[in-house]
Amino acid sequence: MDEATEDWQQLVGCWVELRSGGKLVRMGEVEDVTPDSSVMWLRFNGNHGRQMVAKSDGYEVLPVR
């Protein structure tokens, strides 16, 4: 697994782990990101829909290979 990245624009279309305090919260595909990388939208499989994640939420975002 790669290290967390601050440039979320690089992650559009990639699967990522959303972590808090080093613990896995969710995994999803980065569907879209604001131009300044302050907000992203994650898409999940099944009936879980989408989630908006802001950098100010304090999550680590790690790409999954």
N, CA, C and O atoms as a Maestro MAE file, in Angstrom:
{
 s_m_m2io_version
 :::
 2.0.0
}

f_m_ct {
 s_m_title
 :::
 protein
 m_atom[260] {
  # First column is atom index #
  i_m_mmod_type
  r_m_x_coord
  r_m_y_coord
  r_m_z_coord
  i_m_residue_number
  s_m_chain_name
  s_m_pdb_residue_name
  s_m_pdb_atom_name
  i_m_atomic_number
  :::
  1 25 0.838 -1.175 0.000 1 A "MET " " N  " 7
  2 3 0.000 0.000 0.000 1 A "MET " " CA " 6
  3 2 0.884 1.239 0.000 1 A "MET " " C  " 6
  4 15 1.944 1.252 0.626 1 A "MET " " O  " 8
  5 25 0.454 2.268 -0.695 2 A "ASP " " N  " 7
  6 3 1.193 3.514 -0.761 2 A "ASP " " CA " 6
  7 2 0.945 4.357 0.485 2 A "ASP " " C  " 6
  8 15 0.105 4.033 1.325 2 A "ASP " " O  " 8
  9 25 1.701 5.444 0.578 3 A "GLU " " N  " 7
  10 3 1.501 6.377 1.679 3 A "GLU " " CA " 6
  11 2 0.330 7.294 1.364 3 A "GLU " " C  " 6
  12 15 -0.088 7.422 0.213 3 A "GLU " " O  " 8
  13 25 -0.193 7.933 2.413 4 A "ALA " " N  " 7
  14 3 -1.288 8.888 2.242 4 A "ALA " " CA " 6
  15 2 -0.824 10.023 1.337 4 A "ALA " " C  " 6
  16 15 0.344 10.410 1.352 4 A "ALA " " O  " 8
  17 25 -1.756 10.547 0.550 5 A "THR " " N  " 7
  18 3 -1.437 11.653 -0.337 5 A "THR " " CA " 6
  19 2 -2.333 12.846 -0.018 5 A "THR " " C  " 6
  20 15 -3.501 12.682 0.333 5 A "THR " " O  " 8
  21 25 -1.779 14.032 -0.142 6 A "GLU " " N  " 7
  22 3 -2.540 15.259 0.079 6 A "GLU " " CA " 6
  23 2 -3.164 15.763 -1.219 6 A "GLU " " C  " 6
  24 15 -4.114 16.545 -1.182 6 A "GLU " " O  " 8
  25 25 -2.642 15.325 -2.366 7 A "ASP " " N  " 7
  26 3 -3.174 15.746 -3.660 7 A "ASP " " CA " 6
  27 2 -4.219 14.738 -4.115 7 A "ASP " " C  " 6
  28 15 -3.913 13.784 -4.830 7 A "ASP " " O  " 8
  29 25 -5.445 14.963 -3.692 8 A "TRP " " N  " 7
  30 3 -6.514 14.023 -3.991 8 A "TRP " " CA " 6
  31 2 -6.863 13.981 -5.472 8 A "TRP " " C  " 6
  32 15 -7.476 13.011 -5.917 8 A "TRP " " O  " 8
  33 25 -6.501 14.988 -6.247 9 A "GLN " " N  " 7
  34 3 -6.769 14.983 -7.691 9 A "GLN " " CA " 6
  35 2 -6.144 13.754 -8.347 9 A "GLN " " C  " 6
  36 15 -6.696 13.218 -9.308 9 A "GLN " " O  " 8
  37 25 -5.008 13.307 -7.843 10 A "GLN " " N  " 7
  38 3 -4.310 12.136 -8.390 10 A "GLN " " CA " 6
  39 2 -5.084 10.841 -8.176 10 A "GLN " " C  " 6
  40 15 -4.786 9.827 -8.807 10 A "GLN " " O  " 8
  41 25 -6.068 10.869 -7.296 11 A "LEU " " N  " 7
  42 3 -6.757 9.648 -6.890 11 A "LEU " " CA " 6
  43 2 -8.071 9.392 -7.610 11 A "LEU " " C  " 6
  44 15 -8.685 8.345 -7.401 11 A "LEU " " O  " 8
  45 25 -8.523 10.318 -8.454 12 A "VAL " " N  " 7
  46 3 -9.798 10.136 -9.153 12 A "VAL " " CA " 6
  47 2 -9.752 8.831 -9.947 12 A "VAL " " C  " 6
  48 15 -8.837 8.605 -10.739 12 A "VAL " " O  " 8
  49 25 -10.756 7.973 -9.722 13 A "GLY " " N  " 7
  50 3 -10.838 6.680 -10.396 13 A "GLY " " CA " 6
  51 2 -10.122 5.559 -9.662 13 A "GLY " " C  " 6
  52 15 -10.203 4.404 -10.078 13 A "GLY " " O  " 8
  53 25 -9.425 5.873 -8.586 14 A "CYS " " N  " 7
  54 3 -8.681 4.864 -7.808 14 A "CYS " " CA " 6
  55 2 -9.480 4.418 -6.590 14 A "CYS " " C  " 6
  56 15 -10.319 5.155 -6.071 14 A "CYS " " O  " 8
  57 25 -9.200 3.196 -6.149 15 A "TRP " " N  " 7
  58 3 -9.751 2.711 -4.884 15 A "TRP " " CA " 6
  59 2 -8.828 3.145 -3.761 15 A "TRP " " C  " 6
  60 15 -7.606 3.074 -3.886 15 A "TRP " " O  " 8
  61 25 -9.421 3.595 -2.661 16 A "VAL " " N  " 7
  62 3 -8.646 4.081 -1.529 16 A "VAL " " CA " 6
  63 2 -9.209 3.530 -0.223 16 A "VAL " " C  " 6
  64 15 -10.365 3.113 -0.144 16 A "VAL " " O  " 8
  65 25 -8.358 3.543 0.792 17 A "GLU " " N  " 7
  66 3 -8.790 3.263 2.162 17 A "GLU " " CA " 6
  67 2 -8.939 4.592 2.868 17 A "GLU " " C  " 6
  68 15 -8.062 5.451 2.776 17 A "GLU " " O  " 8
  69 25 -10.023 4.764 3.559 18 A "LEU " " N  " 7
  70 3 -10.270 5.927 4.400 18 A "LEU " " CA " 6
  71 2 -9.956 5.489 5.819 18 A "LEU " " C  " 6
  72 15 -10.595 4.576 6.344 18 A "LEU " " O  " 8
  73 25 -8.969 6.136 6.450 19 A "ARG " " N  " 7
  74 3 -8.526 5.718 7.775 19 A "ARG " " CA " 6
  75 2 -8.617 6.864 8.779 19 A "ARG " " C  " 6
  76 15 -8.462 8.034 8.428 19 A "ARG " " O  " 8
  77 25 -8.869 6.504 10.018 20 A "SER " " N  " 7
  78 3 -8.901 7.467 11.118 20 A "SER " " CA " 6
  79 2 -8.170 6.844 12.294 20 A "SER " " C  " 6
  80 15 -8.500 5.738 12.722 20 A "SER " " O  " 8
  81 25 -7.182 7.550 12.815 21 A "GLY " " N  " 7
  82 3 -6.397 7.011 13.926 21 A "GLY " " CA " 6
  83 2 -5.692 5.721 13.558 21 A "GLY " " C  " 6
  84 15 -5.456 4.873 14.418 21 A "GLY " " O  " 8
  85 25 -5.349 5.564 12.272 22 A "GLY " " N  " 7
  86 3 -4.672 4.359 11.809 22 A "GLY " " CA " 6
  87 2 -5.589 3.183 11.552 22 A "GLY " " C  " 6
  88 15 -5.129 2.131 11.108 22 A "GLY " " O  " 8
  89 25 -6.892 3.337 11.823 23 A "LYS " " N  " 7
  90 3 -7.842 2.237 11.640 23 A "LYS " " CA " 6
  91 2 -8.695 2.460 10.397 23 A "LYS " " C  " 6
  92 15 -9.122 3.577 10.103 23 A "LYS " " O  " 8
  93 25 -8.932 1.361 9.672 24 A "LEU " " N  " 7
  94 3 -9.748 1.405 8.466 24 A "LEU " " CA " 6
  95 2 -11.191 1.776 8.814 24 A "LEU " " C  " 6
  96 15 -11.815 1.160 9.679 24 A "LEU " " O  " 8
  97 25 -11.704 2.791 8.124 25 A "VAL " " N  " 7
  98 3 -13.102 3.196 8.285 25 A "VAL " " CA " 6
  99 2 -13.931 2.631 7.139 25 A "VAL " " C  " 6
  100 15 -14.966 2.001 7.359 25 A "VAL " " O  " 8
  101 25 -13.464 2.865 5.904 26 A "ARG " " N  " 7
  102 3 -14.165 2.384 4.705 26 A "ARG " " CA " 6
  103 2 -13.184 2.288 3.557 26 A "ARG " " C  " 6
  104 15 -12.089 2.848 3.602 26 A "ARG " " O  " 8
  105 25 -13.590 1.577 2.540 27 A "MET " " N  " 7
  106 3 -12.872 1.566 1.265 27 A "MET " " CA " 6
  107 2 -13.862 2.005 0.200 27 A "MET " " C  " 6
  108 15 -15.049 1.688 0.273 27 A "MET " " O  " 8
  109 25 -13.363 2.741 -0.794 28 A "GLY " " N  " 7
  110 3 -14.231 3.165 -1.881 28 A "GLY " " CA " 6
  111 2 -13.427 3.684 -3.046 28 A "GLY " " C  " 6
  112 15 -12.207 3.829 -2.972 28 A "GLY " " O  " 8
  113 25 -14.139 3.963 -4.133 29 A "GLU " " N  " 7
  114 3 -13.522 4.511 -5.334 29 A "GLU " " CA " 6
  115 2 -13.709 6.025 -5.337 29 A "GLU " " C  " 6
  116 15 -14.816 6.517 -5.118 29 A "GLU " " O  " 8
  117 25 -12.636 6.757 -5.584 30 A "VAL " " N  " 7
  118 3 -12.718 8.215 -5.639 30 A "VAL " " CA " 6
  119 2 -13.434 8.587 -6.929 30 A "VAL " " C  " 6
  120 15 -12.914 8.388 -8.027 30 A "VAL " " O  " 8
  121 25 -14.627 9.127 -6.778 31 A "GLU " " N  " 7
  122 3 -15.462 9.468 -7.926 31 A "GLU " " CA " 6
  123 2 -15.163 10.874 -8.443 31 A "GLU " " C  " 6
  124 15 -15.134 11.094 -9.654 31 A "GLU " " O  " 8
  125 25 -14.943 11.824 -7.539 32 A "ASP " " N  " 7
  126 3 -14.680 13.194 -7.949 32 A "ASP " " CA " 6
  127 2 -13.962 13.910 -6.817 32 A "ASP " " C  " 6
  128 15 -14.033 13.500 -5.659 32 A "ASP " " O  " 8
  129 25 -13.265 14.995 -7.174 33 A "VAL " " N  " 7
  130 3 -12.490 15.786 -6.205 33 A "VAL " " CA " 6
  131 2 -12.601 17.248 -6.612 33 A "VAL " " C  " 6
  132 15 -12.600 17.565 -7.801 33 A "VAL " " O  " 8
  133 25 -12.697 18.134 -5.634 34 A "THR " " N  " 7
  134 3 -12.700 19.559 -5.952 34 A "THR " " CA " 6
  135 2 -11.326 19.963 -6.473 34 A "THR " " C  " 6
  136 15 -10.335 19.305 -6.158 34 A "THR " " O  " 8
  137 25 -11.245 21.035 -7.267 35 A "PRO " " N  " 7
  138 3 -9.959 21.452 -7.847 35 A "PRO " " CA " 6
  139 2 -8.857 21.710 -6.815 35 A "PRO " " C  " 6
  140 15 -7.677 21.533 -7.118 35 A "PRO " " O  " 8
  141 25 -9.229 22.124 -5.607 36 A "ASP " " N  " 7
  142 3 -8.218 22.402 -4.585 36 A "ASP " " CA " 6
  143 2 -7.944 21.192 -3.677 36 A "ASP " " C  " 6
  144 15 -7.223 21.315 -2.687 36 A "ASP " " O  " 8
  145 25 -8.509 20.038 -4.007 37 A "SER " " N  " 7
  146 3 -8.331 18.789 -3.242 37 A "SER " " CA " 6
  147 2 -8.814 18.896 -1.796 37 A "SER " " C  " 6
  148 15 -8.307 18.190 -0.924 37 A "SER " " O  " 8
  149 25 -9.780 19.767 -1.533 38 A "SER " " N  " 7
  150 3 -10.280 19.892 -0.159 38 A "SER " " CA " 6
  151 2 -11.457 18.959 0.129 38 A "SER " " C  " 6
  152 15 -11.771 18.695 1.290 38 A "SER " " O  " 8
  153 25 -12.105 18.461 -0.923 39 A "VAL " " N  " 7
  154 3 -13.270 17.582 -0.769 39 A "VAL " " CA " 6
  155 2 -13.214 16.512 -1.850 39 A "VAL " " C  " 6
  156 15 -12.858 16.785 -2.996 39 A "VAL " " O  " 8
  157 25 -13.574 15.277 -1.463 40 A "MET " " N  " 7
  158 3 -13.709 14.197 -2.443 40 A "MET " " CA " 6
  159 2 -15.021 13.478 -2.210 40 A "MET " " C  " 6
  160 15 -15.612 13.555 -1.132 40 A "MET " " O  " 8
  161 25 -15.466 12.777 -3.244 41 A "TRP " " N  " 7
  162 3 -16.641 11.929 -3.145 41 A "TRP " " CA " 6
  163 2 -16.203 10.504 -3.406 41 A "TRP " " C  " 6
  164 15 -15.597 10.200 -4.433 41 A "TRP " " O  " 8
  165 25 -16.520 9.636 -2.457 42 A "LEU " " N  " 7
  166 3 -16.199 8.211 -2.583 42 A "LEU " " CA " 6
  167 2 -17.458 7.453 -2.967 42 A "LEU " " C  " 6
  168 15 -18.537 7.709 -2.433 42 A "LEU " " O  " 8
  169 25 -17.310 6.518 -3.897 43 A "ARG " " N  " 7
  170 3 -18.406 5.646 -4.316 43 A "ARG " " CA " 6
  171 2 -18.129 4.264 -3.743 43 A "ARG " " C  " 6
  172 15 -16.993 3.791 -3.751 43 A "ARG " " O  " 8
  173 25 -19.181 3.625 -3.249 44 A "PHE " " N  " 7
  174 3 -19.058 2.308 -2.632 44 A "PHE " " CA " 6
  175 2 -19.846 1.285 -3.422 44 A "PHE " " C  " 6
  176 15 -20.786 1.635 -4.136 44 A "PHE " " O  " 8
  177 25 -19.469 0.025 -3.298 45 A "ASN " " N  " 7
  178 3 -20.201 -1.070 -3.945 45 A "ASN " " CA " 6
  179 2 -21.536 -1.290 -3.245 45 A "ASN " " C  " 6
  180 15 -21.716 -0.916 -2.087 45 A "ASN " " O  " 8
  181 25 -22.451 -1.894 -3.957 46 A "GLY " " N  " 7
  182 3 -23.735 -2.269 -3.366 46 A "GLY " " CA " 6
  183 2 -24.621 -1.070 -3.085 46 A "GLY " " C  " 6
  184 15 -24.646 -0.107 -3.852 46 A "GLY " " O  " 8
  185 25 -25.344 -1.137 -1.986 47 A "ASN " " N  " 7
  186 3 -26.312 -0.102 -1.629 47 A "ASN " " CA " 6
  187 2 -25.735 0.973 -0.729 47 A "ASN " " C  " 6
  188 15 -26.486 1.700 -0.079 47 A "ASN " " O  " 8
  189 25 -24.432 1.085 -0.678 48 A "HIS " " N  " 7
  190 3 -23.818 2.032 0.241 48 A "HIS " " CA " 6
  191 2 -23.691 3.430 -0.348 48 A "HIS " " C  " 6
  192 15 -23.364 4.367 0.381 48 A "HIS " " O  " 8
  193 25 -23.938 3.600 -1.638 49 A "GLY " " N  " 7
  194 3 -23.975 4.921 -2.254 49 A "GLY " " CA " 6
  195 2 -22.648 5.650 -2.259 49 A "GLY " " C  " 6
  196 15 -21.600 5.079 -2.561 49 A "GLY " " O  " 8
  197 25 -22.721 6.940 -1.912 50 A "ARG " " N  " 7
  198 3 -21.559 7.823 -1.951 50 A "ARG " " CA " 6
  199 2 -21.372 8.507 -0.602 50 A "ARG " " C  " 6
  200 15 -22.291 8.584 0.213 50 A "ARG " " O  " 8
  201 25 -20.161 8.997 -0.394 51 A "GLN " " N  " 7
  202 3 -19.861 9.757 0.816 51 A "GLN " " CA " 6
  203 2 -18.960 10.927 0.441 51 A "GLN " " C  " 6
  204 15 -17.990 10.760 -0.299 51 A "GLN " " O  " 8
  205 25 -19.284 12.109 0.952 52 A "MET " " N  " 7
  206 3 -18.424 13.268 0.781 52 A "MET " " CA " 6
  207 2 -17.421 13.279 1.935 52 A "MET " " C  " 6
  208 15 -17.802 13.123 3.095 52 A "MET " " O  " 8
  209 25 -16.150 13.463 1.616 53 A "VAL " " N  " 7
  210 3 -15.089 13.496 2.613 53 A "VAL " " CA " 6
  211 2 -14.324 14.798 2.437 53 A "VAL " " C  " 6
  212 15 -13.845 15.102 1.344 53 A "VAL " " O  " 8
  213 25 -14.210 15.566 3.515 54 A "ALA " " N  " 7
  214 3 -13.452 16.822 3.481 54 A "ALA " " CA " 6
  215 2 -12.110 16.610 4.171 54 A "ALA " " C  " 6
  216 15 -12.011 15.841 5.126 54 A "ALA " " O  " 8
  217 25 -11.078 17.298 3.682 55 A "LYS " " N  " 7
  218 3 -9.764 17.196 4.338 55 A "LYS " " CA " 6
  219 2 -9.855 17.599 5.795 55 A "LYS " " C  " 6
  220 15 -9.148 17.052 6.642 55 A "LYS " " O  " 8
  221 25 -10.724 18.554 6.090 56 A "SER " " N  " 7
  222 3 -10.874 19.023 7.470 56 A "SER " " CA " 6
  223 2 -11.441 17.944 8.390 56 A "SER " " C  " 6
  224 15 -11.408 18.098 9.611 56 A "SER " " O  " 8
  225 25 -11.970 16.836 7.813 57 A "ASP " " N  " 7
  226 3 -12.468 15.712 8.629 57 A "ASP " " CA " 6
  227 2 -11.327 14.952 9.298 57 A "ASP " " C  " 6
  228 15 -11.542 14.219 10.264 57 A "ASP " " O  " 8
  229 25 -10.095 15.134 8.772 58 A "GLY " " N  " 7
  230 3 -8.930 14.530 9.402 58 A "GLY " " CA " 6
  231 2 -8.621 13.089 9.016 58 A "GLY " " C  " 6
  232 15 -7.784 12.450 9.654 58 A "GLY " " O  " 8
  233 25 -9.278 12.565 7.982 59 A "TYR " " N  " 7
  234 3 -9.002 11.199 7.546 59 A "TYR " " CA " 6
  235 2 -7.681 11.103 6.799 59 A "TYR " " C  " 6
  236 15 -7.254 12.055 6.147 59 A "TYR " " O  " 8
  237 25 -7.045 9.954 6.899 60 A "GLU " " N  " 7
  238 3 -5.946 9.604 6.007 60 A "GLU " " CA " 6
  239 2 -6.581 8.913 4.814 60 A "GLU " " C  " 6
  240 15 -7.515 8.127 4.973 60 A "GLU " " O  " 8
  241 25 -6.081 9.201 3.619 61 A "VAL " " N  " 7
  242 3 -6.576 8.569 2.404 61 A "VAL " " CA " 6
  243 2 -5.397 7.852 1.757 61 A "VAL " " C  " 6
  244 15 -4.430 8.471 1.313 61 A "VAL " " O  " 8
  245 25 -5.512 6.513 1.719 62 A "LEU " " N  " 7
  246 3 -4.422 5.686 1.200 62 A "LEU " " CA " 6
  247 2 -4.861 4.932 -0.039 62 A "LEU " " C  " 6
  248 15 -5.857 4.211 0.003 62 A "LEU " " O  " 8
  249 25 -4.131 5.084 -1.154 63 A "PRO " " N  " 7
  250 3 -4.477 4.320 -2.360 63 A "PRO " " CA " 6
  251 2 -4.294 2.815 -2.134 63 A "PRO " " C  " 6
  252 15 -3.374 2.387 -1.437 63 A "PRO " " O  " 8
  253 25 -5.176 2.033 -2.729 64 A "VAL " " N  " 7
  254 3 -5.117 0.572 -2.649 64 A "VAL " " CA " 6
  255 2 -4.613 0.072 -3.981 64 A "VAL " " C  " 6
  256 15 -5.114 0.476 -5.030 64 A "VAL " " O  " 8
  257 25 -3.626 -0.806 -3.950 65 A "ARG " " N  " 7
  258 3 -3.087 -1.362 -5.210 65 A "ARG " " CA " 6
  259 2 -3.655 -2.723 -5.452 65 A "ARG " " C  " 6
  260 15 -3.330 -3.359 -6.455 65 A "ARG " " O  " 8
  :::
 }
 m_bond[259] {
  # First column is bond index #
  i_m_from
  i_m_to
  i_m_order
  :::
  1 1 2 1
  2 2 3 1
  3 3 4 2
  4 3 5 1
  5 5 6 1
  6 6 7 1
  7 7 8 2
  8 7 9 1
  9 9 10 1
  10 10 11 1
  11 11 12 2
  12 11 13 1
  13 13 14 1
  14 14 15 1
  15 15 16 2
  16 15 17 1
  17 17 18 1
  18 18 19 1
  19 19 20 2
  20 19 21 1
  21 21 22 1
  22 22 23 1
  23 23 24 2
  24 23 25 1
  25 25 26 1
  26 26 27 1
  27 27 28 2
  28 27 29 1
  29 29 30 1
  30 30 31 1
  31 31 32 2
  32 31 33 1
  33 33 34 1
  34 34 35 1
  35 35 36 2
  36 35 37 1
  37 37 38 1
  38 38 39 1
  39 39 40 2
  40 39 41 1
  41 41 42 1
  42 42 43 1
  43 43 44 2
  44 43 45 1
  45 45 46 1
  46 46 47 1
  47 47 48 2
  48 47 49 1
  49 49 50 1
  50 50 51 1
  51 51 52 2
  52 51 53 1
  53 53 54 1
  54 54 55 1
  55 55 56 2
  56 55 57 1
  57 57 58 1
  58 58 59 1
  59 59 60 2
  60 59 61 1
  61 61 62 1
  62 62 63 1
  63 63 64 2
  64 63 65 1
  65 65 66 1
  66 66 67 1
  67 67 68 2
  68 67 69 1
  69 69 70 1
  70 70 71 1
  71 71 72 2
  72 71 73 1
  73 73 74 1
  74 74 75 1
  75 75 76 2
  76 75 77 1
  77 77 78 1
  78 78 79 1
  79 79 80 2
  80 79 81 1
  81 81 82 1
  82 82 83 1
  83 83 84 2
  84 83 85 1
  85 85 86 1
  86 86 87 1
  87 87 88 2
  88 87 89 1
  89 89 90 1
  90 90 91 1
  91 91 92 2
  92 91 93 1
  93 93 94 1
  94 94 95 1
  95 95 96 2
  96 95 97 1
  97 97 98 1
  98 98 99 1
  99 99 100 2
  100 99 101 1
  101 101 102 1
  102 102 103 1
  103 103 104 2
  104 103 105 1
  105 105 106 1
  106 106 107 1
  107 107 108 2
  108 107 109 1
  109 109 110 1
  110 110 111 1
  111 111 112 2
  112 111 113 1
  113 113 114 1
  114 114 115 1
  115 115 116 2
  116 115 117 1
  117 117 118 1
  118 118 119 1
  119 119 120 2
  120 119 121 1
  121 121 122 1
  122 122 123 1
  123 123 124 2
  124 123 125 1
  125 125 126 1
  126 126 127 1
  127 127 128 2
  128 127 129 1
  129 129 130 1
  130 130 131 1
  131 131 132 2
  132 131 133 1
  133 133 134 1
  134 134 135 1
  135 135 136 2
  136 135 137 1
  137 137 138 1
  138 138 139 1
  139 139 140 2
  140 139 141 1
  141 141 142 1
  142 142 143 1
  143 143 144 2
  144 143 145 1
  145 145 146 1
  146 146 147 1
  147 147 148 2
  148 147 149 1
  149 149 150 1
  150 150 151 1
  151 151 152 2
  152 151 153 1
  153 153 154 1
  154 154 155 1
  155 155 156 2
  156 155 157 1
  157 157 158 1
  158 158 159 1
  159 159 160 2
  160 159 161 1
  161 161 162 1
  162 162 163 1
  163 163 164 2
  164 163 165 1
  165 165 166 1
  166 166 167 1
  167 167 168 2
  168 167 169 1
  169 169 170 1
  170 170 171 1
  171 171 172 2
  172 171 173 1
  173 173 174 1
  174 174 175 1
  175 175 176 2
  176 175 177 1
  177 177 178 1
  178 178 179 1
  179 179 180 2
  180 179 181 1
  181 181 182 1
  182 182 183 1
  183 183 184 2
  184 183 185 1
  185 185 186 1
  186 186 187 1
  187 187 188 2
  188 187 189 1
  189 189 190 1
  190 190 191 1
  191 191 192 2
  192 191 193 1
  193 193 194 1
  194 194 195 1
  195 195 196 2
  196 195 197 1
  197 197 198 1
  198 198 199 1
  199 199 200 2
  200 199 201 1
  201 201 202 1
  202 202 203 1
  203 203 204 2
  204 203 205 1
  205 205 206 1
  206 206 207 1
  207 207 208 2
  208 207 209 1
  209 209 210 1
  210 210 211 1
  211 211 212 2
  212 211 213 1
  213 213 214 1
  214 214 215 1
  215 215 216 2
  216 215 217 1
  217 217 218 1
  218 218 219 1
  219 219 220 2
  220 219 221 1
  221 221 222 1
  222 222 223 1
  223 223 224 2
  224 223 225 1
  225 225 226 1
  226 226 227 1
  227 227 228 2
  228 227 229 1
  229 229 230 1
  230 230 231 1
  231 231 232 2
  232 231 233 1
  233 233 234 1
  234 234 235 1
  235 235 236 2
  236 235 237 1
  237 237 238 1
  238 238 239 1
  239 239 240 2
  240 239 241 1
  241 241 242 1
  242 242 243 1
  243 243 244 2
  244 243 245 1
  245 245 246 1
  246 246 247 1
  247 247 248 2
  248 247 249 1
  249 249 250 1
  250 250 251 1
  251 251 252 2
  252 251 253 1
  253 253 254 1
  254 254 255 1
  255 255 256 2
  256 255 257 1
  257 257 258 1
  258 258 259 1
  259 259 260 2
  :::
 }
}
